[in-house]
Amino acid sequence: MIALLVLVVTVVAVAGCGGSGTSSKTSAPGVGDVVNNAKNQANGAVREANLRMIDSAIQQYYASTGSWPTDVSQLSQYFSGGLPTDPGKGTYYITTENGQAKAAVR
């Protein structure tokens, strides 16, 4: 979270350093747009990392039990800090693809 804050502060500082000294409201994105874009990119990266962690837990579950989990709650033992939460308020779930369990979000 601190890294995201540092990124946002850096982006805001750079966005505020216009070279011409004149206002360029029509050609450059606003600071709010830049911040929202950075936030969306960070959320996407967290979501992808969470999906990879859940996929890893699915594989560990399969290795331990010989069967695929059918619900994310079955994987709680593989997450010491609790199951990951989606930064976009989505819900992680398990789907089957080519006969193998896989993490997904809706």
N, CA, C and O of each residue as an XYZ file, in Angstrom:
424
protein
N       0.818     -1.172      0.000
C       0.000      0.000      0.000
C       0.875      1.254      0.000
O       0.539      2.245     -0.648
N       1.988      1.214      0.718
C       2.894      2.356      0.748
C       3.487      2.581     -0.635
O       3.650      3.723     -1.064
N       3.811      1.495     -1.334
C       4.370      1.627     -2.684
C       3.377      2.304     -3.610
O       3.766      3.119     -4.446
N       2.084      1.973     -3.471
C       1.052      2.611     -4.297
C       0.977      4.098     -3.984
O       0.858      4.917     -4.895
N       1.046      4.456     -2.707
C       1.004      5.856     -2.313
C       2.195      6.611     -2.885
O       2.035      7.728     -3.376
N       3.385      6.023     -2.831
C       4.582      6.655     -3.386
C       4.417      6.841     -4.889
O       4.782      7.884     -5.431
N       3.869      5.831     -5.566
C       3.637      5.920     -7.002
C       2.671      7.054     -7.322
O       2.922      7.842     -8.235
N       1.584      7.143     -6.590
C       0.592      8.183     -6.839
C       1.191      9.567     -6.604
O       0.977     10.476     -7.406
N       1.927      9.733     -5.527
C       2.545     11.031     -5.237
C       3.530     11.401     -6.334
O       3.585     12.558     -6.751
N       4.305     10.440     -6.804
C       5.261     10.690     -7.881
C       4.550     11.082     -9.164
O       4.960     12.027     -9.837
N       3.496     10.370     -9.505
C       2.736     10.680    -10.722
C       2.127     12.069    -10.625
O       2.166     12.826    -11.595
N       1.575     12.412     -9.491
C       0.982     13.739     -9.312
C       2.046     14.822     -9.430
O       1.808     15.864    -10.041
N       3.215     14.583     -8.849
C       4.285     15.568     -8.921
C       4.761     15.760    -10.355
O       4.971     16.890    -10.796
N       4.930     14.671    -11.076
C       5.376     14.758    -12.463
C       4.301     15.404    -13.328
O       4.618     16.214    -14.199
N       3.049     15.061    -13.106
C       1.952     15.634    -13.887
C       1.846     17.133    -13.673
O       1.408     17.858    -14.566
N       2.239     17.601    -12.507
C       2.157     19.019    -12.213
C       3.318     19.824    -12.760
O       3.306     21.050    -12.651
N       4.318     19.186    -13.341
C       5.493     19.864    -13.864
C       5.343     20.097    -15.356
O       5.986     19.417    -16.156
N       4.510     21.042    -15.741
C       4.336     21.373    -17.154
C       5.537     22.140    -17.659
O       6.120     22.927    -16.914
N       5.921     21.930    -18.909
C       7.110     22.572    -19.445
C       6.871     23.980    -19.970
O       7.801     24.787    -19.949
N       5.679     24.315    -20.437
C       5.476     25.593    -21.109
C       5.049     26.706    -20.167
O       5.152     27.884    -20.511
N       4.579     26.353    -19.001
C       4.129     27.374    -18.073
C       2.709     27.823    -18.359
O       2.178     28.655    -17.624
N       2.087     27.313    -19.383
C       0.706     27.658    -19.687
C      -0.179     26.475    -19.360
O       0.286     25.339    -19.273
N      -1.443     26.749    -19.182
C      -2.397     25.695    -18.887
C      -2.646     24.857    -20.127
O      -2.816     25.395    -21.221
N      -2.668     23.542    -19.960
C      -2.897     22.662    -21.099
C      -4.065     21.735    -20.784
O      -3.944     20.512    -20.859
N      -5.202     22.339    -20.430
C      -6.356     21.571    -20.010
C      -6.917     20.695    -21.122
O      -7.510     19.655    -20.838
N      -6.746     21.085    -22.360
C      -7.371     20.331    -23.446
C      -6.512     19.162    -23.927
O      -7.059     18.194    -24.456
N      -5.204     19.216    -23.766
C      -4.371     18.169    -24.341
C      -3.851     17.152    -23.333
O      -3.589     16.012    -23.716
N      -3.694     17.503    -22.096
C      -3.127     16.591    -21.109
C      -4.231     16.064    -20.195
O      -5.176     16.787    -19.879
N      -4.112     14.800    -19.767
C      -5.106     14.272    -18.835
C      -4.993     14.983    -17.493
O      -3.914     15.431    -17.106
N      -6.110     15.082    -16.792
C      -6.110     15.706    -15.484
C      -5.441     14.826    -14.453
O      -5.252     13.628    -14.664
N      -5.087     15.429    -13.343
C      -4.437     14.685    -12.268
C      -5.349     13.559    -11.791
O      -4.880     12.462    -11.486
N      -6.647     13.830    -11.726
C      -7.591     12.794    -11.307
C      -7.561     11.603    -12.242
O      -7.644     10.458    -11.798
N      -7.440     11.870    -13.560
C      -7.359     10.778    -14.538
C      -6.092      9.968    -14.337
O      -6.116      8.739    -14.402
N      -5.002     10.647    -14.097
C      -3.715      9.973    -13.895
C      -3.770      9.108    -12.638
O      -3.313      7.965    -12.644
N      -4.326      9.655    -11.569
C      -4.427      8.916    -10.314
C      -5.348      7.707    -10.482
O      -5.028      6.611    -10.020
N      -6.493      7.905    -11.143
C      -7.418      6.776    -11.355
C      -6.777      5.698    -12.209
O      -6.959      4.510    -11.942
N      -6.034      6.089    -13.226
C      -5.356      5.119    -14.070
C      -4.326      4.323    -13.262
O      -4.239      3.102    -13.393
N      -3.556      5.010    -12.437
C      -2.559      4.336    -11.595
C      -3.236      3.385    -10.617
O      -2.747      2.280    -10.380
N      -4.357      3.811    -10.052
C      -5.102      2.973     -9.104
C      -5.644      1.731     -9.815
O      -5.554      0.625     -9.283
N      -6.200      1.907    -11.003
C      -6.732      0.763    -11.754
C      -5.628     -0.227    -12.119
O      -5.823     -1.440    -12.035
N      -4.473      0.291    -12.522
C      -3.353     -0.591    -12.855
C      -2.877     -1.355    -11.619
O      -2.582     -2.548    -11.696
N      -2.804     -0.665    -10.486
C      -2.369     -1.320     -9.244
C      -3.376     -2.392     -8.832
O      -2.986     -3.491     -8.438
N      -4.675     -2.075     -8.921
C      -5.708     -3.055     -8.569
C      -5.635     -4.276     -9.481
O      -5.799     -5.408     -9.024
N      -5.390     -4.047    -10.759
C      -5.262     -5.158    -11.704
C      -4.081     -6.048    -11.361
O      -4.168     -7.273    -11.450
N      -2.978     -5.430    -10.971
C      -1.784     -6.206    -10.596
C      -2.038     -7.026     -9.329
O      -1.613     -8.177     -9.236
N      -2.727     -6.434     -8.363
C      -3.051     -7.159     -7.128
C      -3.992     -8.319     -7.438
O      -3.816     -9.419     -6.914
N      -4.987     -8.079     -8.284
C      -5.933     -9.137     -8.651
C      -5.199    -10.310     -9.302
O      -5.446    -11.465     -8.953
N      -4.302    -10.022    -10.242
C      -3.554    -11.086    -10.922
C      -2.666    -11.855     -9.936
O      -2.558    -13.078    -10.018
N      -2.038    -11.140     -9.015
C      -1.203    -11.801     -8.008
C      -2.056    -12.695     -7.105
O      -1.652    -13.809     -6.771
N      -3.222    -12.214     -6.715
C      -4.122    -13.015     -5.885
C      -4.565    -14.277     -6.613
O      -4.601    -15.357     -6.024
N      -4.905    -14.142     -7.899
C      -5.322    -15.314     -8.672
C      -4.198    -16.343     -8.760
O      -4.446    -17.546     -8.679
N      -2.962    -15.870     -8.925
C      -1.822    -16.803     -8.960
C      -1.644    -17.502     -7.606
O      -1.358    -18.699     -7.560
N      -1.814    -16.757     -6.503
C      -1.696    -17.373     -5.170
C      -2.790    -18.410     -4.951
O      -2.532    -19.479     -4.398
N      -4.003    -18.103     -5.380
C      -5.101    -19.054     -5.222
C      -4.853    -20.280     -6.094
O      -5.095    -21.407     -5.659
N      -4.371    -20.073     -7.322
C      -4.033    -21.216     -8.180
C      -2.973    -22.101     -7.527
O      -3.044    -23.327     -7.617
N      -2.002    -21.487     -6.878
C      -0.971    -22.250     -6.178
C      -1.589    -23.060     -5.032
O      -1.238    -24.222     -4.826
N      -2.503    -22.443     -4.295
C      -3.176    -23.150     -3.196
C      -4.033    -24.293     -3.737
O      -4.131    -25.346     -3.107
N      -4.651    -24.094     -4.894
C      -5.438    -25.162     -5.528
C      -4.542    -26.363     -5.818
O      -4.925    -27.505     -5.564
N      -3.352    -26.104     -6.349
C      -2.414    -27.189     -6.657
C      -1.964    -27.901     -5.381
O      -1.844    -29.126     -5.363
N      -1.714    -27.136     -4.315
C      -1.318    -27.736     -3.032
C      -2.451    -28.602     -2.482
O      -2.213    -29.693     -1.966
N      -3.661    -28.115     -2.596
C      -4.826    -28.872     -2.138
C      -4.919    -30.197     -2.897
O      -5.133    -31.253     -2.302
N      -4.756    -30.122     -4.205
C      -4.824    -31.329     -5.034
C      -3.717    -32.322     -4.657
O      -3.945    -33.529     -4.572
N      -2.528    -31.788     -4.438
C      -1.400    -32.651     -4.062
C      -1.650    -33.336     -2.714
O      -1.230    -34.475     -2.513
N      -2.323    -32.657     -1.804
C      -2.592    -33.213     -0.470
C      -3.767    -34.181     -0.442
O      -3.740    -35.168      0.294
N      -4.802    -33.906     -1.241
C      -6.043    -34.676     -1.131
C      -6.320    -35.596     -2.315
O      -7.080    -36.557     -2.194
N      -5.704    -35.304     -3.459
C      -5.979    -36.095     -4.652
C      -7.257    -35.697     -5.366
O      -7.665    -36.354     -6.323
N      -7.891    -34.630     -4.911
C      -9.091    -34.123     -5.579
C      -9.012    -32.600     -5.654
O      -8.290    -31.961     -4.889
N      -9.768    -32.036     -6.589
C      -9.771    -30.588     -6.757
C     -10.743    -29.950     -5.777
O     -11.806    -30.512     -5.513
N     -10.401    -28.797     -5.238
C     -11.360    -28.099     -4.375
C     -12.518    -27.575     -5.224
O     -12.359    -27.306     -6.415
N     -13.662    -27.438     -4.604
C     -14.832    -26.914     -5.314
C     -15.215    -25.518     -4.845
O     -16.046    -24.851     -5.462
N     -14.604    -25.084     -3.749
C     -14.899    -23.762     -3.198
C     -13.622    -23.150     -2.635
O     -12.792    -23.856     -2.060
N     -13.466    -21.865     -2.796
C     -12.265    -21.165     -2.321
C     -12.081    -21.334     -0.809
O     -10.952    -21.359     -0.320
N     -13.174    -21.448     -0.083
C     -13.070    -21.590      1.376
C     -12.308    -22.847      1.785
O     -11.785    -22.914      2.897
N     -12.236    -23.836      0.910
C     -11.476    -25.050      1.208
C      -9.969    -24.794      1.229
O      -9.202    -25.658      1.655
N      -9.548    -23.639      0.781
C      -8.121    -23.322      0.666
C      -7.600    -22.475      1.821
O      -6.428    -22.097      1.824
N      -8.437    -22.174      2.790
C      -8.037    -21.244      3.859
C      -6.787    -21.679      4.604
O      -6.033    -20.834      5.087
N      -6.550    -22.996      4.709
C      -5.367    -23.480      5.429
C      -4.062    -23.087      4.750
O      -3.003    -23.147      5.375
N      -4.118    -22.688      3.487
C      -2.915    -22.320      2.735
C      -2.621    -20.822      2.783
O      -1.655    -20.356      2.179
N      -3.453    -20.072      3.498
C      -3.275    -18.618      3.605
C      -3.247    -18.232      5.081
O      -4.287    -18.182      5.738
N      -2.058    -17.963      5.593
C      -1.928    -17.649      7.022
C      -2.640    -16.356      7.404
O      -3.098    -16.210      8.538
N      -2.736    -15.421      6.468
C      -3.397    -14.152      6.759
C      -4.841    -14.112      6.296
O      -5.444    -13.040      6.245
N      -5.399    -15.251      5.963
C      -6.767    -15.311      5.467
C      -6.784    -15.298      3.945
O      -5.799    -14.939      3.301
N      -7.906    -15.691      3.392
C      -8.049    -15.717      1.940
C      -7.890    -14.308      1.368
O      -8.326    -13.339      1.989
N      -7.274    -14.185      0.200
C      -7.122    -12.857     -0.405
C      -8.486    -12.244     -0.737
O      -9.450    -12.953     -1.026
N      -8.540    -10.930     -0.688
C      -9.751    -10.215     -1.097
C      -9.444     -9.434     -2.365
O      -8.340     -8.920     -2.543
N     -10.423     -9.355     -3.228
C     -10.249     -8.666     -4.504
C     -10.300     -7.152     -4.292
O     -11.222     -6.654     -3.647
N      -9.322     -6.416     -4.826
C      -9.315     -4.965     -4.643
C     -10.466     -4.267     -5.367
O     -10.810     -3.132     -5.039
N     -11.054     -4.939     -6.343
C     -12.182     -4.362     -7.077
C     -13.519     -4.803     -6.531
O     -14.538     -4.645     -7.202
N     -13.543     -5.346     -5.343
C     -14.754     -5.812     -4.671
C     -15.396     -7.014     -5.360
O     -16.577     -7.294     -5.153
N     -14.615     -7.726     -6.181
C     -15.105     -8.939     -6.816
C     -15.050    -10.107     -5.850
O     -14.619     -9.966     -4.706
N     -15.489    -11.256     -6.323
C     -15.490    -12.476     -5.518
C     -14.661    -13.532     -6.235
O     -14.900    -13.836     -7.403
N     -13.690    -14.085     -5.527
C     -12.890    -15.168     -6.087
C     -13.679    -16.466     -5.978
O     -14.375    -16.701     -4.991
N     -13.561    -17.305     -7.004
C     -14.226    -18.597     -7.004
C     -13.379    -19.584     -7.786
O     -12.386    -19.210     -8.410
N     -13.778    -20.845     -7.747
C     -13.047    -21.893     -8.458
C     -13.888    -22.375     -9.623
O     -15.075    -22.668     -9.477
N     -13.258    -22.449    -10.769
C     -13.902    -22.965    -11.967
C     -13.081    -24.155    -12.465
O     -11.957    -24.372    -12.014
N     -13.636    -24.906    -13.374
C     -12.906    -26.046    -13.949
C     -12.615    -25.762    -15.408
O     -13.504    -25.393    -16.176
N     -11.360    -25.939    -15.778
C     -10.922    -25.708    -17.155
C     -10.084    -26.896    -17.586
O      -9.045    -27.169    -16.986
N     -10.520    -27.606    -18.618
C      -9.822    -28.805    -19.108
C      -9.616    -29.839    -18.002
O      -8.565    -30.473    -17.917
N     -10.642    -30.000    -17.153
C     -10.573    -31.001    -16.089
C      -9.737    -30.604    -14.887
O      -9.507    -31.422    -13.996
N      -9.286    -29.380    -14.849
C      -8.435    -28.909    -13.758
C      -9.067    -27.672    -13.117
O      -9.599    -26.811    -13.817
N      -9.008    -27.586    -11.793
C      -9.545    -26.439    -11.073
C      -8.655    -25.222    -11.307
O      -7.434    -25.332    -11.416
N      -9.303    -24.058    -11.382
C      -8.580    -22.806    -11.635
C      -9.310    -21.677    -10.923
O     -10.538    -21.680    -10.838
N      -8.553    -20.715    -10.414
C      -9.129    -19.553     -9.759
C      -9.664    -18.565    -10.777
O      -9.103    -18.400    -11.860
N     -10.771    -17.901    -10.410
C     -11.368    -16.869    -11.244
C     -12.005    -15.829    -10.329
O     -12.107    -16.026     -9.118
N     -12.428    -14.728    -10.923
C     -13.071    -13.662    -10.147
C     -14.272    -13.150    -10.922
O     -14.248    -13.060    -12.149
N     -15.324    -12.815    -10.182
C     -16.517    -12.210    -10.807
C     -16.943    -11.006    -10.016
O     -17.924    -10.351    -10.369
